[in-house]
Amino acid sequence: MTAQDIMIRQVITVKANVSIKDAIKFLVNIEISGLVVVDDNNKAIGVVTEKDLIVAYDMLGNINGPINDFVNRDVIFVEETSTVKEIYDIFLQNNIKRVPVLRDGEVVGIISRRDILRALLKEAAN
């Protein structure tokens, strides 16, 4: 099983100039914990998480500025052909909760810890 078999294909992305307030609205309304940040060419440049947005508020004292300064640009991505084992090894080694899936630098999916667990159950059932 590979990333393309288990990834969620409907990924919410934002640009780095989106406001902290709007990013918070996305997370709260859609009930997710992080957003993939893309450039003007829809190439992935990083991730912004709930924690990053709390840090932004703590530093700025408001939620009106852009998320740009709070985007984690040192993000691990996987390709569609990455195996489930490779992906869960990445999760374990880096203590992360989700990993974007890229094709030629563009986001085509995202995989969470829960998606890995679903894949393990599916493999065990076979």
C-alpha positions as CSV (number, residue, x, y, z in Angstrom):
1,M,0.0,0.0,0.0
2,T,1.3,3.5,-0.9
3,A,0.5,7.1,-0.1
4,Q,-1.9,7.4,-3.0
5,D,-3.9,4.5,-1.6
6,I,-4.5,6.1,1.8
7,M,-4.2,9.8,1.4
8,I,-7.0,12.3,1.8
9,R,-7.3,14.1,-1.6
10,Q,-9.3,17.1,-0.4
11,V,-6.5,19.2,1.1
12,I,-7.2,22.7,2.5
13,T,-4.3,24.9,1.4
14,V,-3.7,28.6,2.1
15,K,-1.3,31.2,0.8
16,A,1.3,32.7,3.2
17,N,-0.4,36.1,3.1
18,V,-3.7,34.8,4.6
19,S,-4.5,36.4,8.0
20,I,-4.0,34.6,11.3
21,K,-7.7,35.1,11.9
22,D,-8.7,33.4,8.6
23,A,-6.3,30.5,9.3
24,I,-7.9,30.0,12.7
25,K,-11.4,30.1,11.2
26,F,-10.3,27.3,8.7
27,L,-9.0,25.1,11.5
28,V,-11.9,25.7,13.8
29,N,-14.7,25.4,11.3
30,I,-13.3,22.4,9.4
31,E,-12.0,20.7,12.6
32,I,-8.4,20.1,11.4
33,S,-5.2,20.9,13.2
34,G,-3.0,22.2,10.4
35,L,-3.0,23.8,7.0
36,V,-0.6,23.3,4.1
37,V,0.8,26.6,2.9
38,V,1.4,27.1,-0.8
39,D,3.0,29.8,-3.0
40,D,1.3,31.6,-5.9
41,N,2.1,28.6,-8.2
42,N,0.4,26.2,-5.7
43,K,3.8,24.7,-4.7
44,A,3.9,23.6,-1.1
45,I,6.2,25.9,1.0
46,G,5.2,24.7,4.5
47,V,2.6,24.1,7.1
48,V,0.9,26.2,9.8
49,T,-0.6,24.4,12.8
50,E,-2.8,25.3,15.7
51,K,0.3,25.7,17.9
52,D,1.9,28.1,15.3
53,L,-1.2,30.2,15.4
54,I,-1.3,30.3,19.2
55,V,2.4,31.4,19.1
56,A,1.5,34.1,16.6
57,Y,-1.2,35.5,18.9
58,D,1.2,35.3,21.8
59,M,3.9,37.2,19.9
60,L,1.6,39.8,18.3
61,G,-1.2,40.2,20.8
62,N,-3.8,40.0,18.0
63,I,-4.9,37.8,15.1
64,N,-4.8,40.4,12.4
65,G,-1.4,39.8,10.8
66,P,-0.5,37.4,8.0
67,I,0.6,33.8,8.9
68,N,3.8,34.2,6.8
69,D,6.2,34.7,9.7
70,F,4.7,31.7,11.5
71,V,4.7,29.1,8.7
72,N,6.9,26.1,9.4
73,R,9.0,25.8,6.2
74,D,11.1,22.9,7.4
75,V,8.3,20.4,6.6
76,I,8.6,16.8,5.6
77,F,6.7,15.8,2.5
78,V,6.2,12.4,0.8
79,E,5.5,11.3,-2.7
80,E,2.5,9.4,-3.9
81,T,4.6,6.3,-4.2
82,S,5.9,6.3,-0.6
83,T,4.9,3.1,1.2
84,V,2.8,3.0,4.4
85,K,5.9,1.7,6.2
86,E,8.0,4.6,5.0
87,I,5.4,7.1,6.1
88,Y,4.8,5.7,9.5
89,D,8.6,5.5,10.0
90,I,8.7,9.3,9.2
91,F,5.9,9.9,11.7
92,L,7.8,8.0,14.4
93,Q,11.2,9.5,13.7
94,N,9.9,13.1,13.5
95,N,7.0,13.1,16.0
96,I,4.6,14.6,13.5
97,K,0.9,14.2,13.1
98,R,0.4,14.7,9.3
99,V,2.4,14.7,6.2
100,P,1.5,16.3,2.9
101,V,1.8,14.2,-0.3
102,L,3.3,16.0,-3.3
103,R,3.4,15.4,-7.0
104,D,6.0,17.7,-8.8
105,G,5.9,20.0,-5.7
106,E,2.1,20.4,-5.7
107,V,0.0,19.1,-2.9
108,V,-2.2,16.2,-4.0
109,G,-3.1,14.8,-0.6
110,I,-2.4,14.6,3.0
111,I,-1.9,11.6,5.4
112,S,-2.5,11.7,9.1
113,R,-1.7,9.3,11.9
114,R,-5.3,8.1,11.7
115,D,-5.0,7.3,8.0
116,I,-1.9,5.1,8.8
117,L,-3.9,3.3,11.5
118,R,-6.8,2.7,9.0
119,A,-4.2,1.3,6.5
120,L,-2.8,-1.0,9.2
121,L,-6.3,-2.3,10.1
122,K,-7.0,-2.9,6.4
123,E,-3.7,-4.8,5.9
124,A,-4.4,-6.9,9.0
125,A,-7.9,-7.9,7.6
126,N,-6.3,-9.3,4.4
